[in-house]
Amino acid sequence: MNLVDAIFAALGEQTVTVIGTEAVELVIPRVAGQIKELKYQRAIVAEEVEKLLDDFPLSTKRQPVSSRSGLSPASAMTVRR
């Protein structure tokens, strides 16, 4: 048996126990599921906010309110309605 074969034979007989491996196998899938659910909820909230912004008078999707001479933007909104 040459040196390379001896090294591979010795490595094949060794075992390594990593503490916490079982805990990681339980925790990681749960955390991944929570992240996936949070991303889904975030998308729903973003969609709801977009709908609310569509109805909001000062939304950037509408024409911006420009103040008229002597009127603040808030007063201009009142006049504009």
mmCIF file of the N, C-alpha and C atoms, coordinates in Angstrom:
data_MODEL
# 
_entry.id   MODEL 
# 
loop_
_atom_site.group_PDB 
_atom_site.id 
_atom_site.type_symbol 
_atom_site.label_atom_id 
_atom_site.label_alt_id 
_atom_site.label_comp_id 
_atom_site.label_asym_id 
_atom_site.label_entity_id 
_atom_site.label_seq_id 
_atom_site.pdbx_PDB_ins_code 
_atom_site.Cartn_x 
_atom_site.Cartn_y 
_atom_site.Cartn_z 
_atom_site.occupancy 
_atom_site.B_iso_or_equiv 
_atom_site.pdbx_formal_charge 
_atom_site.auth_seq_id 
_atom_site.auth_comp_id 
_atom_site.auth_asym_id 
_atom_site.auth_atom_id 
_atom_site.pdbx_PDB_model_num 
ATOM 1   N N  . MET A 1 1  ? 0.857   -1.172 0.000   1.00 0.00 ? 1  MET A N  1 
ATOM 2   C CA . MET A 1 1  ? 0.000   0.000  0.000   1.00 0.00 ? 1  MET A CA 1 
ATOM 3   C C  . MET A 1 1  ? 0.906   1.239  0.000   1.00 0.00 ? 1  MET A C  1 
ATOM 4   N N  . ASN A 1 2  ? 0.641   2.139  -0.941  1.00 0.00 ? 2  ASN A N  1 
ATOM 5   C CA . ASN A 1 2  ? 1.459   3.347  -0.994  1.00 0.00 ? 2  ASN A CA 1 
ATOM 6   C C  . ASN A 1 2  ? 0.912   4.404  -0.028  1.00 0.00 ? 2  ASN A C  1 
ATOM 7   N N  . LEU A 1 3  ? 1.595   5.497  0.089   1.00 0.00 ? 3  LEU A N  1 
ATOM 8   C CA . LEU A 1 3  ? 1.236   6.538  1.054   1.00 0.00 ? 3  LEU A CA 1 
ATOM 9   C C  . LEU A 1 3  ? -0.131  7.137  0.770   1.00 0.00 ? 3  LEU A C  1 
ATOM 10  N N  . VAL A 1 4  ? -0.445  7.393  -0.492  1.00 0.00 ? 4  VAL A N  1 
ATOM 11  C CA . VAL A 1 4  ? -1.735  7.989  -0.855  1.00 0.00 ? 4  VAL A CA 1 
ATOM 12  C C  . VAL A 1 4  ? -2.880  7.064  -0.453  1.00 0.00 ? 4  VAL A C  1 
ATOM 13  N N  . ASP A 1 5  ? -2.742  5.785  -0.748  1.00 0.00 ? 5  ASP A N  1 
ATOM 14  C CA . ASP A 1 5  ? -3.773  4.814  -0.368  1.00 0.00 ? 5  ASP A CA 1 
ATOM 15  C C  . ASP A 1 5  ? -3.923  4.736  1.146   1.00 0.00 ? 5  ASP A C  1 
ATOM 16  N N  . ALA A 1 6  ? -2.808  4.793  1.853   1.00 0.00 ? 6  ALA A N  1 
ATOM 17  C CA . ALA A 1 6  ? -2.837  4.747  3.319   1.00 0.00 ? 6  ALA A CA 1 
ATOM 18  C C  . ALA A 1 6  ? -3.567  5.956  3.893   1.00 0.00 ? 6  ALA A C  1 
ATOM 19  N N  . ILE A 1 7  ? -3.330  7.122  3.304   1.00 0.00 ? 7  ILE A N  1 
ATOM 20  C CA . ILE A 1 7  ? -4.001  8.346  3.770   1.00 0.00 ? 7  ILE A CA 1 
ATOM 21  C C  . ILE A 1 7  ? -5.506  8.245  3.536   1.00 0.00 ? 7  ILE A C  1 
ATOM 22  N N  . PHE A 1 8  ? -5.906  7.819  2.346   1.00 0.00 ? 8  PHE A N  1 
ATOM 23  C CA . PHE A 1 8  ? -7.341  7.694  2.054   1.00 0.00 ? 8  PHE A CA 1 
ATOM 24  C C  . PHE A 1 8  ? -7.999  6.622  2.923   1.00 0.00 ? 8  PHE A C  1 
ATOM 25  N N  . ALA A 1 9  ? -7.293  5.549  3.212   1.00 0.00 ? 9  ALA A N  1 
ATOM 26  C CA . ALA A 1 9  ? -7.822  4.505  4.087   1.00 0.00 ? 9  ALA A CA 1 
ATOM 27  C C  . ALA A 1 9  ? -8.022  5.046  5.498   1.00 0.00 ? 9  ALA A C  1 
ATOM 28  N N  . ALA A 1 10 ? -7.044  5.811  5.983   1.00 0.00 ? 10 ALA A N  1 
ATOM 29  C CA . ALA A 1 10 ? -7.144  6.387  7.326   1.00 0.00 ? 10 ALA A CA 1 
ATOM 30  C C  . ALA A 1 10 ? -8.278  7.412  7.397   1.00 0.00 ? 10 ALA A C  1 
ATOM 31  N N  . LEU A 1 11 ? -8.417  8.231  6.363   1.00 0.00 ? 11 LEU A N  1 
ATOM 32  C CA . LEU A 1 11 ? -9.499  9.215  6.340   1.00 0.00 ? 11 LEU A CA 1 
ATOM 33  C C  . LEU A 1 11 ? -10.867 8.540  6.291   1.00 0.00 ? 11 LEU A C  1 
ATOM 34  N N  . GLY A 1 12 ? -10.959 7.437  5.582   1.00 0.00 ? 12 GLY A N  1 
ATOM 35  C CA . GLY A 1 12 ? -12.216 6.710  5.486   1.00 0.00 ? 12 GLY A CA 1 
ATOM 36  C C  . GLY A 1 12 ? -12.668 6.122  6.808   1.00 0.00 ? 12 GLY A C  1 
ATOM 37  N N  . GLU A 1 13 ? -11.757 5.871  7.716   1.00 0.00 ? 13 GLU A N  1 
ATOM 38  C CA . GLU A 1 13 ? -12.075 5.291  9.017   1.00 0.00 ? 13 GLU A CA 1 
ATOM 39  C C  . GLU A 1 13 ? -12.406 6.351  10.064  1.00 0.00 ? 13 GLU A C  1 
ATOM 40  N N  . GLN A 1 14 ? -12.107 7.595  9.773   1.00 0.00 ? 14 GLN A N  1 
ATOM 41  C CA . GLN A 1 14 ? -12.345 8.653  10.757  1.00 0.00 ? 14 GLN A CA 1 
ATOM 42  C C  . GLN A 1 14 ? -13.780 9.152  10.672  1.00 0.00 ? 14 GLN A C  1 
ATOM 43  N N  . THR A 1 15 ? -14.295 9.558  11.797  1.00 0.00 ? 15 THR A N  1 
ATOM 44  C CA . THR A 1 15 ? -15.619 10.181 11.846  1.00 0.00 ? 15 THR A CA 1 
ATOM 45  C C  . THR A 1 15 ? -15.492 11.489 12.613  1.00 0.00 ? 15 THR A C  1 
ATOM 46  N N  . VAL A 1 16 ? -16.318 12.418 12.272  1.00 0.00 ? 16 VAL A N  1 
ATOM 47  C CA . VAL A 1 16 ? -16.325 13.716 12.938  1.00 0.00 ? 16 VAL A CA 1 
ATOM 48  C C  . VAL A 1 16 ? -17.745 13.989 13.400  1.00 0.00 ? 16 VAL A C  1 
ATOM 49  N N  . THR A 1 17 ? -17.881 14.337 14.640  1.00 0.00 ? 17 THR A N  1 
ATOM 50  C CA . THR A 1 17 ? -19.189 14.693 15.173  1.00 0.00 ? 17 THR A CA 1 
ATOM 51  C C  . THR A 1 17 ? -19.197 16.195 15.416  1.00 0.00 ? 17 THR A C  1 
ATOM 52  N N  . VAL A 1 18 ? -20.109 16.874 14.755  1.00 0.00 ? 18 VAL A N  1 
ATOM 53  C CA . VAL A 1 18 ? -20.222 18.321 14.915  1.00 0.00 ? 18 VAL A CA 1 
ATOM 54  C C  . VAL A 1 18 ? -21.398 18.583 15.852  1.00 0.00 ? 18 VAL A C  1 
ATOM 55  N N  . ILE A 1 19 ? -21.100 19.222 16.960  1.00 0.00 ? 19 ILE A N  1 
ATOM 56  C CA . ILE A 1 19 ? -22.130 19.509 17.950  1.00 0.00 ? 19 ILE A CA 1 
ATOM 57  C C  . ILE A 1 19 ? -23.110 20.531 17.373  1.00 0.00 ? 19 ILE A C  1 
ATOM 58  N N  . GLY A 1 20 ? -24.377 20.278 17.550  1.00 0.00 ? 20 GLY A N  1 
ATOM 59  C CA . GLY A 1 20 ? -25.402 21.211 17.093  1.00 0.00 ? 20 GLY A CA 1 
ATOM 60  C C  . GLY A 1 20 ? -25.958 20.905 15.720  1.00 0.00 ? 20 GLY A C  1 
ATOM 61  N N  . THR A 1 21 ? -25.459 19.871 15.069  1.00 0.00 ? 21 THR A N  1 
ATOM 62  C CA . THR A 1 21 ? -25.924 19.549 13.721  1.00 0.00 ? 21 THR A CA 1 
ATOM 63  C C  . THR A 1 21 ? -27.410 19.238 13.704  1.00 0.00 ? 21 THR A C  1 
ATOM 64  N N  . GLU A 1 22 ? -27.859 18.443 14.681  1.00 0.00 ? 22 GLU A N  1 
ATOM 65  C CA . GLU A 1 22 ? -29.277 18.091 14.735  1.00 0.00 ? 22 GLU A CA 1 
ATOM 66  C C  . GLU A 1 22 ? -30.141 19.323 14.986  1.00 0.00 ? 22 GLU A C  1 
ATOM 67  N N  . ALA A 1 23 ? -29.664 20.216 15.836  1.00 0.00 ? 23 ALA A N  1 
ATOM 68  C CA . ALA A 1 23 ? -30.419 21.444 16.121  1.00 0.00 ? 23 ALA A CA 1 
ATOM 69  C C  . ALA A 1 23 ? -30.532 22.298 14.865  1.00 0.00 ? 23 ALA A C  1 
ATOM 70  N N  . VAL A 1 24 ? -29.458 22.390 14.123  1.00 0.00 ? 24 VAL A N  1 
ATOM 71  C CA . VAL A 1 24 ? -29.466 23.177 12.889  1.00 0.00 ? 24 VAL A CA 1 
ATOM 72  C C  . VAL A 1 24 ? -30.453 22.581 11.888  1.00 0.00 ? 24 VAL A C  1 
ATOM 73  N N  . GLU A 1 25 ? -30.493 21.260 11.819  1.00 0.00 ? 25 GLU A N  1 
ATOM 74  C CA . GLU A 1 25 ? -31.411 20.596 10.897  1.00 0.00 ? 25 GLU A CA 1 
ATOM 75  C C  . GLU A 1 25 ? -32.867 20.875 11.255  1.00 0.00 ? 25 GLU A C  1 
ATOM 76  N N  . LEU A 1 26 ? -33.144 21.172 12.508  1.00 0.00 ? 26 LEU A N  1 
ATOM 77  C CA . LEU A 1 26 ? -34.504 21.527 12.929  1.00 0.00 ? 26 LEU A CA 1 
ATOM 78  C C  . LEU A 1 26 ? -34.790 23.016 12.745  1.00 0.00 ? 26 LEU A C  1 
ATOM 79  N N  . VAL A 1 27 ? -33.807 23.843 13.057  1.00 0.00 ? 27 VAL A N  1 
ATOM 80  C CA . VAL A 1 27 ? -34.024 25.292 13.083  1.00 0.00 ? 27 VAL A CA 1 
ATOM 81  C C  . VAL A 1 27 ? -34.042 25.907 11.694  1.00 0.00 ? 27 VAL A C  1 
ATOM 82  N N  . ILE A 1 28 ? -33.095 25.566 10.851  1.00 0.00 ? 28 ILE A N  1 
ATOM 83  C CA . ILE A 1 28 ? -32.958 26.212 9.542   1.00 0.00 ? 28 ILE A CA 1 
ATOM 84  C C  . ILE A 1 28 ? -34.221 26.087 8.691   1.00 0.00 ? 28 ILE A C  1 
ATOM 85  N N  . PRO A 1 29 ? -34.827 24.911 8.573   1.00 0.00 ? 29 PRO A N  1 
ATOM 86  C CA . PRO A 1 29 ? -36.059 24.835 7.772   1.00 0.00 ? 29 PRO A CA 1 
ATOM 87  C C  . PRO A 1 29 ? -37.185 25.708 8.339   1.00 0.00 ? 29 PRO A C  1 
ATOM 88  N N  . ARG A 1 30 ? -37.257 25.801 9.652   1.00 0.00 ? 30 ARG A N  1 
ATOM 89  C CA . ARG A 1 30 ? -38.293 26.648 10.269  1.00 0.00 ? 30 ARG A CA 1 
ATOM 90  C C  . ARG A 1 30 ? -38.043 28.118 9.984   1.00 0.00 ? 30 ARG A C  1 
ATOM 91  N N  . VAL A 1 31 ? -36.800 28.534 10.125  1.00 0.00 ? 31 VAL A N  1 
ATOM 92  C CA . VAL A 1 31 ? -36.455 29.939 9.856   1.00 0.00 ? 31 VAL A CA 1 
ATOM 93  C C  . VAL A 1 31 ? -36.692 30.254 8.380   1.00 0.00 ? 31 VAL A C  1 
ATOM 94  N N  . ALA A 1 32 ? -36.328 29.330 7.507   1.00 0.00 ? 32 ALA A N  1 
ATOM 95  C CA . ALA A 1 32 ? -36.558 29.540 6.074   1.00 0.00 ? 32 ALA A CA 1 
ATOM 96  C C  . ALA A 1 32 ? -38.049 29.678 5.784   1.00 0.00 ? 32 ALA A C  1 
ATOM 97  N N  . GLY A 1 33 ? -38.868 28.865 6.447   1.00 0.00 ? 33 GLY A N  1 
ATOM 98  C CA . GLY A 1 33 ? -40.319 28.966 6.279   1.00 0.00 ? 33 GLY A CA 1 
ATOM 99  C C  . GLY A 1 33 ? -40.852 30.302 6.762   1.00 0.00 ? 33 GLY A C  1 
ATOM 100 N N  . GLN A 1 34 ? -40.319 30.792 7.889   1.00 0.00 ? 34 GLN A N  1 
ATOM 101 C CA . GLN A 1 34 ? -40.741 32.093 8.410   1.00 0.00 ? 34 GLN A CA 1 
ATOM 102 C C  . GLN A 1 34 ? -40.359 33.216 7.460   1.00 0.00 ? 34 GLN A C  1 
ATOM 103 N N  . ILE A 1 35 ? -39.169 33.145 6.898   1.00 0.00 ? 35 ILE A N  1 
ATOM 104 C CA . ILE A 1 35 ? -38.726 34.170 5.941   1.00 0.00 ? 35 ILE A CA 1 
ATOM 105 C C  . ILE A 1 35 ? -39.616 34.157 4.706   1.00 0.00 ? 35 ILE A C  1 
ATOM 106 N N  . LYS A 1 36 ? -39.936 32.972 4.237   1.00 0.00 ? 36 LYS A N  1 
ATOM 107 C CA . LYS A 1 36 ? -40.815 32.852 3.071   1.00 0.00 ? 36 LYS A CA 1 
ATOM 108 C C  . LYS A 1 36 ? -42.189 33.455 3.366   1.00 0.00 ? 36 LYS A C  1 
ATOM 109 N N  . GLU A 1 37 ? -42.729 33.183 4.550   1.00 0.00 ? 37 GLU A N  1 
ATOM 110 C CA . GLU A 1 37 ? -44.034 33.726 4.936   1.00 0.00 ? 37 GLU A CA 1 
ATOM 111 C C  . GLU A 1 37 ? -43.964 35.253 5.074   1.00 0.00 ? 37 GLU A C  1 
ATOM 112 N N  . LEU A 1 38 ? -42.882 35.766 5.643   1.00 0.00 ? 38 LEU A N  1 
ATOM 113 C CA . LEU A 1 38 ? -42.731 37.216 5.782   1.00 0.00 ? 38 LEU A CA 1 
ATOM 114 C C  . LEU A 1 38 ? -42.659 37.902 4.418   1.00 0.00 ? 38 LEU A C  1 
ATOM 115 N N  . LYS A 1 39 ? -41.970 37.281 3.470   1.00 0.00 ? 39 LYS A N  1 
ATOM 116 C CA . LYS A 1 39 ? -41.896 37.855 2.120   1.00 0.00 ? 39 LYS A CA 1 
ATOM 117 C C  . LYS A 1 39 ? -43.279 37.882 1.474   1.00 0.00 ? 39 LYS A C  1 
ATOM 118 N N  . TYR A 1 40 ? -44.060 36.833 1.708   1.00 0.00 ? 40 TYR A N  1 
ATOM 119 C CA . TYR A 1 40 ? -45.422 36.783 1.179   1.00 0.00 ? 40 TYR A CA 1 
ATOM 120 C C  . TYR A 1 40 ? -46.278 37.885 1.813   1.00 0.00 ? 40 TYR A C  1 
ATOM 121 N N  . GLN A 1 41 ? -46.198 38.018 3.145   1.00 0.00 ? 41 GLN A N  1 
ATOM 122 C CA . GLN A 1 41 ? -46.954 39.061 3.837   1.00 0.00 ? 41 GLN A CA 1 
ATOM 123 C C  . GLN A 1 41 ? -46.520 40.448 3.381   1.00 0.00 ? 41 GLN A C  1 
ATOM 124 N N  . ARG A 1 42 ? -45.238 40.628 3.172   1.00 0.00 ? 42 ARG A N  1 
ATOM 125 C CA . ARG A 1 42 ? -44.715 41.916 2.711   1.00 0.00 ? 42 ARG A CA 1 
ATOM 126 C C  . ARG A 1 42 ? -45.294 42.278 1.340   1.00 0.00 ? 42 ARG A C  1 
ATOM 127 N N  . ALA A 1 43 ? -45.402 41.301 0.469   1.00 0.00 ? 43 ALA A N  1 
ATOM 128 C CA . ALA A 1 43 ? -45.977 41.544 -0.857  1.00 0.00 ? 43 ALA A CA 1 
ATOM 129 C C  . ALA A 1 43 ? -47.450 41.939 -0.741  1.00 0.00 ? 43 ALA A C  1 
ATOM 130 N N  . ILE A 1 44 ? -48.176 41.293 0.171   1.00 0.00 ? 44 ILE A N  1 
ATOM 131 C CA . ILE A 1 44 ? -49.587 41.633 0.370   1.00 0.00 ? 44 ILE A CA 1 
ATOM 132 C C  . ILE A 1 44 ? -49.720 43.054 0.901   1.00 0.00 ? 44 ILE A C  1 
ATOM 133 N N  . VAL A 1 45 ? -48.898 43.412 1.886   1.00 0.00 ? 45 VAL A N  1 
ATOM 134 C CA . VAL A 1 45 ? -48.945 44.761 2.455   1.00 0.00 ? 45 VAL A CA 1 
ATOM 135 C C  . VAL A 1 45 ? -48.584 45.799 1.395   1.00 0.00 ? 45 VAL A C  1 
ATOM 136 N N  . ALA A 1 46 ? -47.586 45.515 0.583   1.00 0.00 ? 46 ALA A N  1 
ATOM 137 C CA . ALA A 1 46 ? -47.186 46.454 -0.476  1.00 0.00 ? 46 ALA A CA 1 
ATOM 138 C C  . ALA A 1 46 ? -48.342 46.670 -1.449  1.00 0.00 ? 46 ALA A C  1 
ATOM 139 N N  . GLU A 1 47 ? -49.049 45.611 -1.774  1.00 0.00 ? 47 GLU A N  1 
ATOM 140 C CA . GLU A 1 47 ? -50.193 45.726 -2.681  1.00 0.00 ? 47 GLU A CA 1 
ATOM 141 C C  . GLU A 1 47 ? -51.306 46.572 -2.056  1.00 0.00 ? 47 GLU A C  1 
ATOM 142 N N  . GLU A 1 48 ? -51.564 46.356 -0.767  1.00 0.00 ? 48 GLU A N  1 
ATOM 143 C CA . GLU A 1 48 ? -52.595 47.138 -0.071  1.00 0.00 ? 48 GLU A CA 1 
ATOM 144 C C  . GLU A 1 48 ? -52.208 48.613 0.011   1.00 0.00 ? 48 GLU A C  1 
ATOM 145 N N  . VAL A 1 49 ? -50.929 48.879 0.261   1.00 0.00 ? 49 VAL A N  1 
ATOM 146 C CA . VAL A 1 49 ? -50.465 50.275 0.337   1.00 0.00 ? 49 VAL A CA 1 
ATOM 147 C C  . VAL A 1 49 ? -50.602 50.948 -1.027  1.00 0.00 ? 49 VAL A C  1 
ATOM 148 N N  . GLU A 1 50 ? -50.278 50.222 -2.091  1.00 0.00 ? 50 GLU A N  1 
ATOM 149 C CA . GLU A 1 50 ? -50.439 50.780 -3.440  1.00 0.00 ? 50 GLU A CA 1 
ATOM 150 C C  . GLU A 1 50 ? -51.900 51.169 -3.692  1.00 0.00 ? 50 GLU A C  1 
ATOM 151 N N  . LYS A 1 51 ? -52.824 50.324 -3.269  1.00 0.00 ? 51 LYS A N  1 
ATOM 152 C CA . LYS A 1 51 ? -54.249 50.636 -3.437  1.00 0.00 ? 51 LYS A CA 1 
ATOM 153 C C  . LYS A 1 51 ? -54.630 51.874 -2.642  1.00 0.00 ? 51 LYS A C  1 
ATOM 154 N N  . LEU A 1 52 ? -54.105 51.983 -1.423  1.00 0.00 ? 52 LEU A N  1 
ATOM 155 C CA . LEU A 1 52 ? -54.393 53.167 -0.599  1.00 0.00 ? 52 LEU A CA 1 
ATOM 156 C C  . LEU A 1 52 ? -53.817 54.427 -1.242  1.00 0.00 ? 52 LEU A C  1 
ATOM 157 N N  . LEU A 1 53 ? -52.630 54.315 -1.796  1.00 0.00 ? 53 LEU A N  1 
ATOM 158 C CA . LEU A 1 53 ? -52.000 55.479 -2.437  1.00 0.00 ? 53 LEU A CA 1 
ATOM 159 C C  . LEU A 1 53 ? -52.766 55.935 -3.672  1.00 0.00 ? 53 LEU A C  1 
ATOM 160 N N  . ASP A 1 54 ? -53.377 54.988 -4.357  1.00 0.00 ? 54 ASP A N  1 
ATOM 161 C CA . ASP A 1 54 ? -54.179 55.364 -5.526  1.00 0.00 ? 54 ASP A CA 1 
ATOM 162 C C  . ASP A 1 54 ? -55.311 56.313 -5.144  1.00 0.00 ? 54 ASP A C  1 
ATOM 163 N N  . ASP A 1 55 ? -55.843 56.158 -3.930  1.00 0.00 ? 55 ASP A N  1 
ATOM 164 C CA . ASP A 1 55 ? -56.957 56.987 -3.468  1.00 0.00 ? 55 ASP A CA 1 
ATOM 165 C C  . ASP A 1 55 ? -56.504 58.224 -2.695  1.00 0.00 ? 55 ASP A C  1 
ATOM 166 N N  . PHE A 1 56 ? -55.210 58.338 -2.405  1.00 0.00 ? 56 PHE A N  1 
ATOM 167 C CA . PHE A 1 56 ? -54.715 59.448 -1.598  1.00 0.00 ? 56 PHE A CA 1 
ATOM 168 C C  . PHE A 1 56 ? -54.480 60.666 -2.485  1.00 0.00 ? 56 PHE A C  1 
ATOM 169 N N  . PRO A 1 57 ? -55.034 61.807 -2.091  1.00 0.00 ? 57 PRO A N  1 
ATOM 170 C CA . PRO A 1 57 ? -54.952 63.002 -2.943  1.00 0.00 ? 57 PRO A CA 1 
ATOM 171 C C  . PRO A 1 57 ? -53.533 63.488 -3.232  1.00 0.00 ? 57 PRO A C  1 
ATOM 172 N N  . LEU A 1 58 ? -52.608 63.267 -2.336  1.00 0.00 ? 58 LEU A N  1 
ATOM 173 C CA . LEU A 1 58 ? -51.240 63.767 -2.535  1.00 0.00 ? 58 LEU A CA 1 
ATOM 174 C C  . LEU A 1 58 ? -50.309 62.703 -3.102  1.00 0.00 ? 58 LEU A C  1 
ATOM 175 N N  . SER A 1 59 ? -50.871 61.633 -3.604  1.00 0.00 ? 59 SER A N  1 
ATOM 176 C CA . SER A 1 59 ? -50.064 60.550 -4.159  1.00 0.00 ? 59 SER A CA 1 
ATOM 177 C C  . SER A 1 59 ? -49.237 61.047 -5.337  1.00 0.00 ? 59 SER A C  1 
ATOM 178 N N  . THR A 1 60 ? -48.043 60.515 -5.491  1.00 0.00 ? 60 THR A N  1 
ATOM 179 C CA . THR A 1 60 ? -47.187 60.917 -6.614  1.00 0.00 ? 60 THR A CA 1 
ATOM 180 C C  . THR A 1 60 ? -47.726 60.384 -7.936  1.00 0.00 ? 60 THR A C  1 
ATOM 181 N N  . LYS A 1 61 ? -48.697 59.477 -7.868  1.00 0.00 ? 61 LYS A N  1 
ATOM 182 C CA . LYS A 1 61 ? -49.289 58.969 -9.097  1.00 0.00 ? 61 LYS A CA 1 
ATOM 183 C C  . LYS A 1 61 ? -50.236 59.995 -9.704  1.00 0.00 ? 61 LYS A C  1 
ATOM 184 N N  . ARG A 1 62 ? -50.662 60.932 -8.889  1.00 0.00 ? 62 ARG A N  1 
ATOM 185 C CA . ARG A 1 62 ? -51.520 62.010 -9.382  1.00 0.00 ? 62 ARG A CA 1 
ATOM 186 C C  . ARG A 1 62 ? -50.651 63.229 -9.663  1.00 0.00 ? 62 ARG A C  1 
ATOM 187 N N  . GLN A 1 63 ? -51.273 64.246 -10.208 1.00 0.00 ? 63 GLN A N  1 
ATOM 188 C CA . GLN A 1 63 ? -50.517 65.472 -10.454 1.00 0.00 ? 63 GLN A CA 1 
ATOM 189 C C  . GLN A 1 63 ? -50.151 66.109 -9.118  1.00 0.00 ? 63 GLN A C  1 
ATOM 190 N N  . PRO A 1 64 ? -48.926 66.537 -8.992  1.00 0.00 ? 64 PRO A N  1 
ATOM 191 C CA . PRO A 1 64 ? -48.530 67.153 -7.728  1.00 0.00 ? 64 PRO A CA 1 
ATOM 192 C C  . PRO A 1 64 ? -49.264 68.473 -7.509  1.00 0.00 ? 64 PRO A C  1 
ATOM 193 N N  . VAL A 1 65 ? -49.465 68.765 -6.249  1.00 0.00 ? 65 VAL A N  1 
ATOM 194 C CA . VAL A 1 65 ? -50.140 70.013 -5.890  1.00 0.00 ? 65 VAL A CA 1 
ATOM 195 C C  . VAL A 1 65 ? -49.111 71.127 -5.932  1.00 0.00 ? 65 VAL A C  1 
ATOM 196 N N  . SER A 1 66 ? -49.398 72.129 -6.706  1.00 0.00 ? 66 SER A N  1 
ATOM 197 C CA . SER A 1 66 ? -48.505 73.280 -6.730  1.00 0.00 ? 66 SER A CA 1 
ATOM 198 C C  . SER A 1 66 ? -49.234 74.425 -6.042  1.00 0.00 ? 66 SER A C  1 
ATOM 199 N N  . SER A 1 67 ? -48.506 75.125 -5.230  1.00 0.00 ? 67 SER A N  1 
ATOM 200 C CA . SER A 1 67 ? -49.155 76.209 -4.507  1.00 0.00 ? 67 SER A CA 1 
ATOM 201 C C  . SER A 1 67 ? -49.383 77.388 -5.449  1.00 0.00 ? 67 SER A C  1 
ATOM 202 N N  . ARG A 1 68 ? -50.461 78.015 -5.239  1.00 0.00 ? 68 ARG A N  1 
ATOM 203 C CA . ARG A 1 68 ? -50.758 79.219 -6.005  1.00 0.00 ? 68 ARG A CA 1 
ATOM 204 C C  . ARG A 1 68 ? -50.304 80.421 -5.188  1.00 0.00 ? 68 ARG A C  1 
ATOM 205 N N  . SER A 1 69 ? -50.224 81.509 -5.825  1.00 0.00 ? 69 SER A N  1 
ATOM 206 C CA . SER A 1 69 ? -49.773 82.710 -5.142  1.00 0.00 ? 69 SER A CA 1 
ATOM 207 C C  . SER A 1 69 ? -50.671 82.977 -3.930  1.00 0.00 ? 69 SER A C  1 
ATOM 208 N N  . GLY A 1 70 ? -50.060 83.018 -2.774  1.00 0.00 ? 70 GLY A N  1 
ATOM 209 C CA . GLY A 1 70 ? -50.804 83.321 -1.565  1.00 0.00 ? 70 GLY A CA 1 
ATOM 210 C C  . GLY A 1 70 ? -51.464 82.109 -0.919  1.00 0.00 ? 70 GLY A C  1 
ATOM 211 N N  . LEU A 1 71 ? -51.325 80.916 -1.513  1.00 0.00 ? 71 LEU A N  1 
ATOM 212 C CA . LEU A 1 71 ? -51.932 79.716 -0.941  1.00 0.00 ? 71 LEU A CA 1 
ATOM 213 C C  . LEU A 1 71 ? -50.857 78.685 -0.616  1.00 0.00 ? 71 LEU A C  1 
ATOM 214 N N  . SER A 1 72 ? -51.045 78.023 0.497   1.00 0.00 ? 72 SER A N  1 
ATOM 215 C CA . SER A 1 72 ? -50.138 76.911 0.816   1.00 0.00 ? 72 SER A CA 1 
ATOM 216 C C  . SER A 1 72 ? -50.600 75.680 0.032   1.00 0.00 ? 72 SER A C  1 
ATOM 217 N N  . PRO A 1 73 ? -49.771 74.666 -0.104  1.00 0.00 ? 73 PRO A N  1 
ATOM 218 C CA . PRO A 1 73 ? -50.211 73.451 -0.810  1.00 0.00 ? 73 PRO A CA 1 
ATOM 219 C C  . PRO A 1 73 ? -51.475 72.841 -0.217  1.00 0.00 ? 73 PRO A C  1 
ATOM 220 N N  . ALA A 1 74 ? -51.612 72.900 1.112   1.00 0.00 ? 74 ALA A N  1 
ATOM 221 C CA . ALA A 1 74 ? -52.818 72.350 1.752   1.00 0.00 ? 74 ALA A CA 1 
ATOM 222 C C  . ALA A 1 74 ? -54.057 73.153 1.333   1.00 0.00 ? 74 ALA A C  1 
ATOM 223 N N  . SER A 1 75 ? -53.933 74.461 1.310   1.00 0.00 ? 75 SER A N  1 
ATOM 224 C CA . SER A 1 75 ? -55.054 75.306 0.886   1.00 0.00 ? 75 SER A CA 1 
ATOM 225 C C  . SER A 1 75 ? -55.344 75.084 -0.597  1.00 0.00 ? 75 SER A C  1 
ATOM 226 N N  . ALA A 1 76 ? -54.322 74.913 -1.392  1.00 0.00 ? 76 ALA A N  1 
ATOM 227 C CA . ALA A 1 76 ? -54.507 74.669 -2.815  1.00 0.00 ? 76 ALA A CA 1 
ATOM 228 C C  . ALA A 1 76 ? -55.253 73.363 -3.032  1.00 0.00 ? 76 ALA A C  1 
ATOM 229 N N  . MET A 1 77 ? -54.995 72.360 -2.206  1.00 0.00 ? 77 MET A N  1 
ATOM 230 C CA . MET A 1 77 ? -55.711 71.088 -2.307  1.00 0.00 ? 77 MET A CA 1 
ATOM 231 C C  . MET A 1 77 ? -57.192 71.293 -2.033  1.00 0.00 ? 77 MET A C  1 
ATOM 232 N N  . THR A 1 78 ? -57.489 72.107 -1.038  1.00 0.00 ? 78 THR A N  1 
ATOM 233 C CA . THR A 1 78 ? -58.884 72.381 -0.698  1.00 0.00 ? 78 THR A CA 1 
ATOM 234 C C  . THR A 1 78 ? -59.579 73.067 -1.860  1.00 0.00 ? 78 THR A C  1 
ATOM 235 N N  . VAL A 1 79 ? -58.921 74.047 -2.453  1.00 0.00 ? 79 VAL A N  1 
ATOM 236 C CA . VAL A 1 79 ? -59.484 74.764 -3.595  1.00 0.00 ? 79 VAL A CA 1 
ATOM 237 C C  . VAL A 1 79 ? -59.621 73.830 -4.791  1.00 0.00 ? 79 VAL A C  1 
ATOM 238 N N  . ARG A 1 80 ? -58.660 72.967 -4.980  1.00 0.00 ? 80 ARG A N  1 
ATOM 239 C CA . ARG A 1 80 ? -58.629 72.070 -6.133  1.00 0.00 ? 80 ARG A CA 1 
ATOM 240 C C  . ARG A 1 80 ? -59.781 71.067 -6.116  1.00 0.00 ? 80 ARG A C  1 
ATOM 241 N N  . ARG A 1 81 ? -60.193 70.644 -4.946  1.00 0.00 ? 81 ARG A N  1 
ATOM 242 C CA . ARG A 1 81 ? -61.268 69.650 -4.843  1.00 0.00 ? 81 ARG A CA 1 
ATOM 243 C C  . ARG A 1 81 ? -62.511 70.248 -5.368  1.00 0.00 ? 81 ARG A C  1 
# 
